[in-house]
Amino acid sequence: MDLKDKQVVAIGEREGVSGPSLKLLAESAGANVVFSVTQCFV
């Protein structure tokens, strides 16, 4: 997936994929990550 020059908000989940992991994936695809967080959805 090519995300070059796209703005991304990476919202991860505590029991699943974390925000920092999503951030790295998006950046490797060329995205500009403007916000990254890991939340706990209960």
Distance bins in CASP14 RR format, pairs under 12 A and 6 or more apart:
PFRMAT RR
TARGET T0000
AUTHOR 0000-0000-0000
RMODE 2
METHOD distances of the structure
MODEL  1
1 8 0 0 0 0 0 1 0 0 0 0 0
1 25 0 0 0 0 1 0 0 0 0 0 0
1 26 0 0 0 0 1 0 0 0 0 0 0
1 28 0 0 0 0 0 1 0 0 0 0 0
1 29 1 0 1 0 0 0 0 0 0 0 0
1 30 0 0 0 0 1 0 0 0 0 0 0
1 31 0 0 0 0 1 0 0 0 0 0 0
2 26 0 0 0 0 0 1 0 0 0 0 0
2 28 0 0 0 0 0 1 0 0 0 0 0
2 29 1 0 0 1 0 0 0 0 0 0 0
2 30 1 0 0 1 0 0 0 0 0 0 0
2 31 0 0 0 0 1 0 0 0 0 0 0
3 10 0 0 0 0 0 1 0 0 0 0 0
3 22 0 0 0 0 0 1 0 0 0 0 0
3 23 0 0 0 0 0 1 0 0 0 0 0
3 25 0 0 0 0 1 0 0 0 0 0 0
3 26 1 0 0 1 0 0 0 0 0 0 0
3 27 0 0 0 0 1 0 0 0 0 0 0
3 28 0 0 0 0 1 0 0 0 0 0 0
3 29 1 0 1 0 0 0 0 0 0 0 0
3 30 1 0 1 0 0 0 0 0 0 0 0
3 31 1 1 0 0 0 0 0 0 0 0 0
3 32 0 0 0 0 1 0 0 0 0 0 0
3 33 0 0 0 0 1 0 0 0 0 0 0
4 26 0 0 0 0 0 1 0 0 0 0 0
4 27 0 0 0 0 0 1 0 0 0 0 0
4 28 0 0 0 0 0 1 0 0 0 0 0
4 29 1 0 0 1 0 0 0 0 0 0 0
4 30 1 0 1 0 0 0 0 0 0 0 0
4 31 1 0 0 1 0 0 0 0 0 0 0
4 32 0 0 0 0 1 0 0 0 0 0 0
5 29 0 0 0 0 0 1 0 0 0 0 0
5 30 1 0 0 1 0 0 0 0 0 0 0
5 31 0 0 0 0 1 0 0 0 0 0 0
5 32 1 0 0 1 0 0 0 0 0 0 0
6 26 0 0 0 0 1 0 0 0 0 0 0
6 27 0 0 0 0 0 1 0 0 0 0 0
6 29 0 0 0 0 1 0 0 0 0 0 0
6 30 1 0 0 1 0 0 0 0 0 0 0
6 31 1 0 1 0 0 0 0 0 0 0 0
6 32 1 0 0 1 0 0 0 0 0 0 0
6 33 0 0 0 0 1 0 0 0 0 0 0
6 34 0 0 0 0 0 1 0 0 0 0 0
7 26 0 0 0 0 1 0 0 0 0 0 0
7 30 0 0 0 0 0 1 0 0 0 0 0
7 31 1 0 0 1 0 0 0 0 0 0 0
7 32 1 0 1 0 0 0 0 0 0 0 0
7 33 0 0 0 0 1 0 0 0 0 0 0
7 34 1 0 1 0 0 0 0 0 0 0 0
7 35 0 0 0 0 1 0 0 0 0 0 0
8 19 0 0 0 0 0 1 0 0 0 0 0
8 22 0 0 0 0 1 0 0 0 0 0 0
8 23 0 0 0 0 1 0 0 0 0 0 0
8 24 0 0 0 0 0 1 0 0 0 0 0
8 25 0 0 0 0 1 0 0 0 0 0 0
8 26 1 0 1 0 0 0 0 0 0 0 0
8 27 0 0 0 0 1 0 0 0 0 0 0
8 28 0 0 0 0 0 1 0 0 0 0 0
8 29 0 0 0 0 1 0 0 0 0 0 0
8 30 0 0 0 0 1 0 0 0 0 0 0
8 31 1 0 1 0 0 0 0 0 0 0 0
8 32 1 0 0 1 0 0 0 0 0 0 0
8 33 1 0 1 0 0 0 0 0 0 0 0
8 34 1 0 0 1 0 0 0 0 0 0 0
8 35 0 0 0 0 1 0 0 0 0 0 0
8 36 0 0 0 0 1 0 0 0 0 0 0
9 19 0 0 0 0 0 1 0 0 0 0 0
9 22 0 0 0 0 1 0 0 0 0 0 0
9 23 0 0 0 0 1 0 0 0 0 0 0
9 26 0 0 0 0 1 0 0 0 0 0 0
9 31 0 0 0 0 0 1 0 0 0 0 0
9 32 0 0 0 0 0 1 0 0 0 0 0
9 33 1 0 0 1 0 0 0 0 0 0 0
9 34 1 0 0 1 0 0 0 0 0 0 0
9 35 1 0 1 0 0 0 0 0 0 0 0
9 36 1 0 0 1 0 0 0 0 0 0 0
9 37 0 0 0 0 1 0 0 0 0 0 0
9 39 0 0 0 0 0 1 0 0 0 0 0
10 17 0 0 0 0 1 0 0 0 0 0 0
10 18 0 0 0 0 1 0 0 0 0 0 0
10 19 1 0 1 0 0 0 0 0 0 0 0
10 20 0 0 0 0 1 0 0 0 0 0 0
10 21 0 0 0 0 1 0 0 0 0 0 0
10 22 1 1 0 0 0 0 0 0 0 0 0
10 23 1 0 1 0 0 0 0 0 0 0 0
10 24 0 0 0 0 1 0 0 0 0 0 0
10 25 0 0 0 0 1 0 0 0 0 0 0
10 26 1 0 1 0 0 0 0 0 0 0 0
10 27 0 0 0 0 1 0 0 0 0 0 0
10 29 0 0 0 0 0 1 0 0 0 0 0
10 31 0 0 0 0 1 0 0 0 0 0 0
10 32 0 0 0 0 0 1 0 0 0 0 0
10 33 1 0 1 0 0 0 0 0 0 0 0
10 34 0 0 0 0 1 0 0 0 0 0 0
10 35 1 0 0 1 0 0 0 0 0 0 0
10 36 1 0 1 0 0 0 0 0 0 0 0
10 37 1 0 0 1 0 0 0 0 0 0 0
10 38 0 0 0 0 1 0 0 0 0 0 0
10 39 0 0 0 0 0 1 0 0 0 0 0
11 17 0 0 0 0 1 0 0 0 0 0 0
11 18 0 0 0 0 0 1 0 0 0 0 0
11 19 1 0 0 1 0 0 0 0 0 0 0
11 20 0 0 0 0 0 1 0 0 0 0 0
11 21 0 0 0 0 0 1 0 0 0 0 0
11 22 1 0 0 1 0 0 0 0 0 0 0
11 23 0 0 0 0 0 1 0 0 0 0 0
11 26 0 0 0 0 0 1 0 0 0 0 0
11 33 0 0 0 0 0 1 0 0 0 0 0
11 34 0 0 0 0 0 1 0 0 0 0 0
11 35 0 0 0 0 1 0 0 0 0 0 0
11 36 0 0 0 0 1 0 0 0 0 0 0
11 37 1 0 1 0 0 0 0 0 0 0 0
11 38 0 0 0 0 1 0 0 0 0 0 0
11 39 1 0 0 1 0 0 0 0 0 0 0
11 40 0 0 0 0 0 1 0 0 0 0 0
11 41 0 0 0 0 1 0 0 0 0 0 0
12 18 1 0 1 0 0 0 0 0 0 0 0
12 19 1 1 0 0 0 0 0 0 0 0 0
12 20 0 0 0 0 1 0 0 0 0 0 0
12 21 1 0 0 1 0 0 0 0 0 0 0
12 22 1 0 1 0 0 0 0 0 0 0 0
12 23 0 0 0 0 1 0 0 0 0 0 0
12 25 0 0 0 0 0 1 0 0 0 0 0
12 26 0 0 0 0 0 1 0 0 0 0 0
12 33 0 0 0 0 0 1 0 0 0 0 0
12 35 0 0 0 0 0 1 0 0 0 0 0
12 36 0 0 0 0 1 0 0 0 0 0 0
12 37 1 0 0 1 0 0 0 0 0 0 0
12 38 1 0 1 0 0 0 0 0 0 0 0
12 39 1 0 0 1 0 0 0 0 0 0 0
12 40 0 0 0 0 1 0 0 0 0 0 0
12 41 0 0 0 0 1 0 0 0 0 0 0
13 19 0 0 0 0 1 0 0 0 0 0 0
13 21 0 0 0 0 0 1 0 0 0 0 0
13 22 0 0 0 0 1 0 0 0 0 0 0
13 37 0 0 0 0 0 1 0 0 0 0 0
13 38 1 0 0 1 0 0 0 0 0 0 0
13 39 1 0 0 1 0 0 0 0 0 0 0
13 40 1 0 0 1 0 0 0 0 0 0 0
13 41 1 0 1 0 0 0 0 0 0 0 0
13 42 0 0 0 0 0 1 0 0 0 0 0
14 21 0 0 0 0 0 1 0 0 0 0 0
14 37 0 0 0 0 0 1 0 0 0 0 0
14 38 1 0 1 0 0 0 0 0 0 0 0
14 39 1 0 0 1 0 0 0 0 0 0 0
14 40 1 0 1 0 0 0 0 0 0 0 0
14 41 1 0 0 1 0 0 0 0 0 0 0
14 42 0 0 0 0 1 0 0 0 0 0 0
15 38 0 0 0 0 0 1 0 0 0 0 0
15 39 0 0 0 0 0 1 0 0 0 0 0
15 40 1 0 0 1 0 0 0 0 0 0 0
15 41 0 0 0 0 1 0 0 0 0 0 0
15 42 0 0 0 0 0 1 0 0 0 0 0
16 22 0 0 0 0 0 1 0 0 0 0 0
16 38 0 0 0 0 1 0 0 0 0 0 0
16 39 0 0 0 0 0 1 0 0 0 0 0
16 40 0 0 0 0 0 1 0 0 0 0 0
16 41 0 0 0 0 1 0 0 0 0 0 0
17 23 0 0 0 0 0 1 0 0 0 0 0
17 24 0 0 0 0 0 1 0 0 0 0 0
17 25 0 0 0 0 1 0 0 0 0 0 0
17 26 0 0 0 0 0 1 0 0 0 0 0
17 36 0 0 0 0 0 1 0 0 0 0 0
17 38 0 0 0 0 1 0 0 0 0 0 0
17 39 0 0 0 0 0 1 0 0 0 0 0
18 24 0 0 0 0 1 0 0 0 0 0 0
18 25 0 0 0 0 0 1 0 0 0 0 0
18 36 0 0 0 0 1 0 0 0 0 0 0
18 37 0 0 0 0 1 0 0 0 0 0 0
18 38 1 0 1 0 0 0 0 0 0 0 0
18 39 0 0 0 0 1 0 0 0 0 0 0
18 40 0 0 0 0 0 1 0 0 0 0 0
19 25 0 0 0 0 1 0 0 0 0 0 0
19 26 0 0 0 0 1 0 0 0 0 0 0
19 27 0 0 0 0 0 1 0 0 0 0 0
19 33 0 0 0 0 1 0 0 0 0 0 0
19 35 0 0 0 0 1 0 0 0 0 0 0
19 36 1 0 1 0 0 0 0 0 0 0 0
19 37 1 0 0 1 0 0 0 0 0 0 0
19 38 1 0 1 0 0 0 0 0 0 0 0
19 39 0 0 0 0 1 0 0 0 0 0 0
20 26 0 0 0 0 0 1 0 0 0 0 0
20 27 0 0 0 0 0 1 0 0 0 0 0
20 33 0 0 0 0 1 0 0 0 0 0 0
20 35 0 0 0 0 0 1 0 0 0 0 0
20 36 1 0 0 1 0 0 0 0 0 0 0
20 37 0 0 0 0 1 0 0 0 0 0 0
20 38 1 0 0 1 0 0 0 0 0 0 0
21 27 0 0 0 0 0 1 0 0 0 0 0
21 28 0 0 0 0 0 1 0 0 0 0 0
21 33 0 0 0 0 0 1 0 0 0 0 0
21 36 0 0 0 0 1 0 0 0 0 0 0
21 38 0 0 0 0 1 0 0 0 0 0 0
22 28 0 0 0 0 0 1 0 0 0 0 0
22 29 0 0 0 0 0 1 0 0 0 0 0
22 31 0 0 0 0 0 1 0 0 0 0 0
22 33 0 0 0 0 1 0 0 0 0 0 0
22 35 0 0 0 0 0 1 0 0 0 0 0
22 36 1 0 0 1 0 0 0 0 0 0 0
22 37 0 0 0 0 1 0 0 0 0 0 0
22 38 0 0 0 0 1 0 0 0 0 0 0
22 39 0 0 0 0 0 1 0 0 0 0 0
23 29 0 0 0 0 0 1 0 0 0 0 0
23 30 0 0 0 0 0 1 0 0 0 0 0
23 31 0 0 0 0 1 0 0 0 0 0 0
23 32 0 0 0 0 0 1 0 0 0 0 0
23 33 1 0 1 0 0 0 0 0 0 0 0
23 34 0 0 0 0 0 1 0 0 0 0 0
23 35 0 0 0 0 1 0 0 0 0 0 0
23 36 1 0 1 0 0 0 0 0 0 0 0
23 37 0 0 0 0 1 0 0 0 0 0 0
23 38 0 0 0 0 0 1 0 0 0 0 0
24 30 0 0 0 0 0 1 0 0 0 0 0
24 31 0 0 0 0 0 1 0 0 0 0 0
24 33 0 0 0 0 1 0 0 0 0 0 0
24 36 0 0 0 0 1 0 0 0 0 0 0
25 31 0 0 0 0 1 0 0 0 0 0 0
25 33 0 0 0 0 1 0 0 0 0 0 0
25 36 0 0 0 0 0 1 0 0 0 0 0
26 32 0 0 0 0 1 0 0 0 0 0 0
26 33 1 0 1 0 0 0 0 0 0 0 0
26 34 0 0 0 0 0 1 0 0 0 0 0
26 35 0 0 0 0 0 1 0 0 0 0 0
26 36 0 0 0 0 1 0 0 0 0 0 0
27 33 1 0 1 0 0 0 0 0 0 0 0
27 34 0 0 0 0 0 1 0 0 0 0 0
27 36 0 0 0 0 1 0 0 0 0 0 0
END
